Amino acid sequence: WVKEIQDNYDVIKEELLQLRHSKGFQPFRQPSWSTKIAAPDQVGSLSHDAGDWNVFYLFLHNERFDENCQKCPKTVELIERVVPRQYKHAFFSALNP
């Protein structure tokens, strides 16, 4: 399955680059058990990085971020088709300089 992801690098990159100026990136969230800083929507916990690590969630702790998935349909289809696991945790990551 790794080769199929690699073979689709250009498709994934194109969808990622289209997100640069759109809403949807937010601070990284840790698993709920790893910190006591609860996220307002109760999906995971907020991390301690003060927003320097931002992510565009597609899936987090088996929660699907539908609005974000609609912006990356080819990437999501690829993930759902080839990634062999049930615990869905997929996102694009962006670090501040």
N, C-alpha and C positions, 0 to 999 in steps of 0.2 A: 504493500500500500504506500510505502514511502516514495517509491519511484513514481507512482501516479501523482502524488502531491508535487514532487519535483518537476514532473512533466508539465504541470499546470501553473508553474511559477509566474509566467507572464500574465495569465488570467487573474490570478490572485493579486499580483502587484498592481494591475490596472484598477481593480476594484478598490484596493487600499488607497491608491493615489487620488481617486475620486472623492475620498472621504476627508481629505485635508481641510476643506473649508466647510464641512457640514457639522451639524450638531450630532452628538452621540458619544463623544469621548468623555470619560469621567474617571475619577480617581480609582486606582486598583482596589479590588475588594479581596480580602482574605477569607478563608473558610470560617464559618461562624464560631467554631470551637477555638480558633487561634488567638482571638483578642476579644476584649469586652466592649469594643467601640461598635455598637450595632448600627447597621445601615438603616436609613429611614424606611426603606421598603422591605426590610427584614430579609433581603437576599444577601447572604454573606455578611462580613464585617468590614468596616473601613480600616485601612492600613495606617501606619504611622509616618508615611512619607510626605505628608503635607501637600499632596497633589502633584509631586514631581514625576510620578509614574502614572500616566493616564492610559486608559484602555478603551477600546471600542468593542463592547461585549457582543458576541453572537450567542454564546451559551455560557451559563455560570451556574454550577451546582444543579444541573438538570433543568434550569430555567431558560427558556428561549426568549431572547430579546427580539420580538417580532419586527419592530420598526427598523432595527439595525440589520436584521437578516434580509429584509426587503431591499436594502441598499447594496447588498453583496450576494445576490442570488446564486451566482456561479460558484463562489467560494463555499457557501452554505450547502449547496447540492453536493459538492465534492466531499465536504466533511461528513455529511450524513451518509454518503454512499461508501466511502472507503476507510474511514477511521474505525478500527475494530474495537470499540469499547462502548460501554453503556453509560459511564460517567461522563457527561458532556461538559466540557470546559474549554471553550475556544474563543479567542479574541485577538484583535490587532493591538499591538502595544506601541506606545509613544513615550519616550523619555524627554523631559525638558533638559536643555543644555546646562 
